[in-house]
């Protein structure tokens, strides 16, 4: 189809042989007229007519407009919204909010990457900012505001070590929170370690979500509802907090958890243990205990098995069992000597 709606405009896209035409217009009628003119010009071998008055001016489409539009379409209301806003502000500060997207080329993006490296930013941090820029430029390109996508050189990220809480660290955290009388944070810590729930999933948990099999999580990061089983101590905490409430089981806010957890980390010198490490801990313990990877995937709510495979190296090695399995199923040697 030559005419498609792109955002608030209508894009004409025609490709015939070596000729390619792509422009976006404010109305469908303008796009229809221009399409007919372009097709006629191509068939007669004449230059393609340009509609200077009705086309959207790509040279005035700024980075701020591109970021704002992409935010409205893709990021508003999502779980990554706040991070996207921070990255947007950072990009506008460096590139300039009034810079036309058509002027953002590969050389300029490479300059940005080098600037970040000079600041000792990690490759992962650089890639998160590049992802925000790339998404906005891609949206501008798809809606006809950008004629060509620049090449964006993503940085190689080394495989990071999976960090989890050891039994000794867990006991130290429990003892400290007990000493500080931080009951709410202690309960949240134990339930998180024993279930692998994300912080948002934990804070959305209601009394009505508690079922015989565990807790039912109806709103998750990947939109995959699941039931998470409960250990005895996690069940005891959940049942205790259920009493006398029909609302949320944990009334802590995200900020309260972050501030309280920062104090724990600083006191116990666990600076590399953010709250999300508790989820890593659950997954690591399940695999170390011998649970099959597909079952771990279901428990954790991973969208693909590839996410679960990050922990596969933690699985116990039972290669010796394979020898007995093979020997029990092999046929007779026929009297031949087997070297």
C-alpha positions in Angstrom: 0.0 0.0 0.0 1.5 3.3 -1.1 -0.3 5.5 1.5 -0.2 4.7 5.2 -1.1 6.6 8.3 1.9 7.5 10.4 1.1 9.3 13.6 -0.8 12.4 12.8 0.3 12.4 9.1 -0.1 10.3 6.0 3.0 8.8 4.4 3.5 8.2 0.7 6.0 5.5 -0.1 6.7 4.4 -3.6 9.6 2.3 -4.8 10.0 1.4 -8.5 13.3 0.3 -9.8 16.0 2.6 -8.5 13.5 5.3 -7.7 12.3 5.6 -4.1 10.0 8.3 -2.8 8.9 8.8 0.8 7.2 11.8 2.2 4.6 12.5 4.9 1.7 14.9 4.5 -0.8 16.5 6.9 -3.9 15.1 5.2 -4.8 12.0 3.3 -6.1 14.1 0.4 -2.7 15.8 0.0 -1.0 12.4 0.1 -3.3 11.0 -2.5 -2.7 13.9 -4.9 1.1 13.6 -4.5 1.0 9.9 -5.0 -0.7 10.2 -8.3 1.7 12.9 -9.4 4.7 10.9 -8.4 3.5 7.7 -10.2 2.8 9.7 -13.3 6.3 11.3 -13.2 7.9 7.9 -12.8 6.0 6.4 -15.7 7.0 9.3 -18.0 10.6 9.3 -16.8 10.2 12.9 -15.6 11.6 14.4 -12.3 9.5 13.7 -9.3 7.5 16.8 -8.3 8.1 18.2 -4.9 5.2 19.7 -2.8 7.0 22.3 -0.8 3.9 23.7 0.8 2.2 20.6 2.1 5.0 18.2 3.1 6.1 18.1 6.7 9.4 19.8 7.0 12.0 17.2 8.1 14.6 19.9 8.6 12.6 21.4 11.4 11.9 18.2 13.2 14.0 18.5 16.3 15.3 15.9 18.7 13.0 17.2 21.4 9.9 16.6 19.2 11.2 13.2 18.2 11.8 12.2 21.8 8.4 13.6 23.0 6.5 11.9 20.2 8.2 8.6 20.9 7.5 9.0 24.6 3.8 9.5 23.9 3.5 6.5 21.6 5.8 4.0 23.3 6.8 4.9 26.8 4.1 6.7 28.7 2.5 4.6 31.4 5.1 1.8 31.0 7.3 0.5 33.8 10.4 2.0 32.1 8.8 5.4 31.9 10.9 7.1 34.5 14.2 5.7 33.1 13.2 6.9 29.6 12.5 10.4 30.9 15.9 10.6 32.5 17.6 9.3 29.3 15.6 11.8 27.2 16.7 14.7 29.3 20.3 13.5 29.2 20.2 13.2 25.4 18.6 16.6 24.9 21.3 18.1 27.1 24.1 16.6 25.1 22.9 16.7 21.5 20.8 19.9 22.0 17.0 19.8 22.1 16.6 22.0 19.0 19.0 19.9 16.9 17.3 18.5 13.8 17.1 14.7 13.8 18.4 14.8 10.2 21.6 16.3 11.6 22.2 13.4 14.0 24.6 11.2 12.0 26.9 8.3 12.9 29.9 10.5 13.5 28.0 12.6 16.0 26.7 9.5 17.8 30.2 8.2 18.0 31.3 11.5 19.6 28.6 10.9 22.2 29.8 7.4 22.9 33.4 8.6 23.3 32.1 11.4 25.6 30.5 8.7 27.8 33.6 6.6 27.8 35.7 9.5 28.9 33.3 9.8 31.9 34.0 6.1 32.6 30.3 5.2 31.9 29.9 1.4 31.6 29.0 0.0 28.2 25.7 -1.1 29.6 24.9 2.5 30.7 25.9 3.8 27.3 23.7 1.2 25.5 20.6 2.2 27.6 21.0 5.8 26.4 21.7 4.7 22.8 18.5 2.5 23.0 16.4 5.6 23.8 18.0 7.6 21.0 17.6 4.7 18.5 13.9 4.2 19.4 13.2 7.9 18.9 15.0 8.1 15.6 13.4 4.9 14.4 10.0 6.3 15.1 10.9 9.5 13.3 12.0 7.4 10.3 8.9 5.3 10.3 6.7 8.3 10.3 8.6 10.0 7.5 10.3 12.7 9.6 13.8 11.2 8.9 15.0 10.0 5.5 17.7 7.7 6.7 18.6 5.9 9.9 22.2 6.6 11.1 24.3 3.6 12.2 24.4 3.3 15.9 27.4 1.4 17.3 26.2 -0.4 20.3 28.9 -1.3 22.9 29.8 -4.8 23.7 28.6 -5.8 27.2 30.6 -8.4 29.0 28.6 -11.2 30.6 28.1 -10.1 34.2 28.4 -12.4 37.2 25.1 -13.5 38.7 25.0 -12.1 42.2 22.9 -13.7 44.9 22.5 -13.6 48.6 24.5 -16.3 50.5 22.9 -18.0 53.5 25.4 -16.2 55.7 24.5 -12.8 54.3 20.8 -13.7 54.6 21.1 -14.4 58.3 23.1 -11.2 58.8 20.3 -9.2 57.1 17.6 -10.9 59.1 19.4 -10.3 62.4 20.0 -6.6 61.5 16.4 -5.9 60.5 15.2 -7.7 63.6 17.5 -5.6 65.8 16.3 -2.5 64.1 12.6 -3.6 64.5 12.0 -3.1 60.8 9.2 -5.7 60.6 7.7 -4.6 57.3 11.1 -4.6 55.5 12.0 -7.9 57.1 8.8 -9.5 55.9 9.3 -8.1 52.4 12.9 -9.4 52.4 12.0 -12.9 53.4 9.0 -13.2 51.0 11.1 -11.8 48.2 14.0 -14.2 48.8 11.6 -17.2 49.0 9.4 -16.4 46.0 11.5 -14.4 43.5 8.7 -11.8 43.1 9.7 -8.5 41.6 9.4 -5.5 43.9 6.4 -4.2 42.0 4.7 -7.6 42.1 5.3 -7.8 45.9 3.9 -4.3 46.5 0.8 -5.0 44.4 0.0 -8.1 46.4 -3.5 -8.2 47.9 -5.2 -10.5 50.4 -7.4 -11.8 47.6 -4.3 -12.9 45.6 -3.4 -15.5 48.2 -4.6 -19.0 47.1 -4.0 -22.5 48.2 -1.1 -23.1 45.8 0.6 -19.8 46.8 0.1 -16.3 45.5 -1.5 -15.4 42.2 0.3 -12.6 40.4 -2.1 -11.2 37.8 -0.1 -8.2 36.7 3.6 -8.9 35.9 6.4 -7.3 33.9 5.9 -9.6 30.9 2.1 -9.7 31.2 2.3 -13.4 32.0 0.1 -14.1 35.1 1.4 -16.9 37.3 1.1 -18.6 40.6 4.2 -18.6 42.9 4.4 -21.3 45.6 5.2 -20.3 49.1 7.7 -21.7 51.6 6.5 -22.3 55.1 8.0 -19.1 56.5 6.8 -17.1 53.5 3.3 -18.6 54.0 3.3 -17.7 57.7 4.2 -14.1 56.9 1.6 -13.8 54.2 -1.1 -15.3 56.4 -0.2 -13.0 59.3 -0.3 -9.9 57.1 -3.7 -11.0 55.6 -5.4 -10.7 59.0 -7.6 -7.7 59.3 -7.0 -6.4 55.7 -8.7 -6.8 52.4 -6.2 -4.5 50.7 -2.5 -4.6 50.0 -0.4 -6.9 52.1 2.6 -4.6 52.0 2.1 -0.9 52.6 5.7 0.1 52.0 6.4 2.4 49.1 9.1 1.9 46.5 11.0 4.8 48.1 10.7 3.4 51.6 12.1 0.1 50.4 15.0 1.8 48.6 16.0 4.0 51.5 15.7 1.2 54.1 17.6 -1.3 51.9 20.4 1.3 51.3 20.9 1.5 55.1 21.1 -2.3 55.3 23.6 -2.4 52.4 25.8 0.3 53.9 25.8 -1.2 57.4 26.7 -4.7 56.2 29.0 -3.6 53.3 26.7 -5.2 50.7 27.0 -2.4 48.1 26.6 -4.8 45.2 23.3 -6.3 46.5 20.4 -4.2 45.2 16.9 -5.3 45.9 16.6 -7.1 42.6 19.4 -9.4 43.7 16.8 -11.1 45.9 15.1 -12.3 42.7 18.4 -13.6 41.5 18.8 -15.4 44.8 15.5 -17.3 44.4 16.4 -18.4 40.8 19.9 -19.4 41.7 18.7 -21.5 44.7 16.1 -23.3 42.6 18.6 -24.3 40.0 21.3 -25.2 42.5 18.7 -27.4 44.1 18.2 -29.3 40.9 14.9 -27.9 39.6 14.7 -28.4 35.8 15.2 -25.1 33.9 11.7 -25.2 32.3 10.1 -25.4 35.7 12.3 -22.5 37.0 11.2 -20.5 34.0 7.6 -21.0 34.9 8.2 -20.2 38.6 10.1 -17.0 37.8 7.8 -15.8 35.0 10.6 -15.5 32.5 9.3 -14.7 29.0 11.9 -16.9 27.3 14.0 -19.8 28.4 17.1 -17.8 27.4 16.7 -15.6 30.5 16.6 -18.7 32.7 19.7 -20.0 30.9 21.7 -17.2 32.4 21.7 -19.3 35.6 22.2 -22.7 33.9 25.9 -22.9 34.9 24.7 -23.1 38.5 23.0 -26.4 38.0 24.5 -29.4 39.9 26.7 -31.6 37.7 25.4 -35.2 37.6 27.4 -36.4 34.6 28.3 -39.7 36.3 24.6 -40.6 36.2 24.8 -40.4 32.4 27.3 -43.3 32.4 25.0 -45.6 34.2 22.1 -44.6 32.0 24.0 -45.4 28.9 25.4 -48.7 30.2 22.0 -49.8 31.2 20.6 -49.3 27.7 23.5 -50.5 25.5 23.4 -53.8 23.8 25.8 -56.8 24.3 29.4 -56.4 23.1 29.3 -59.7 21.2 32.4 -61.0 23.0 34.6 -58.4 21.5 37.2 -56.7 23.6 36.2 -53.0 24.2 39.2 -50.7 24.6 
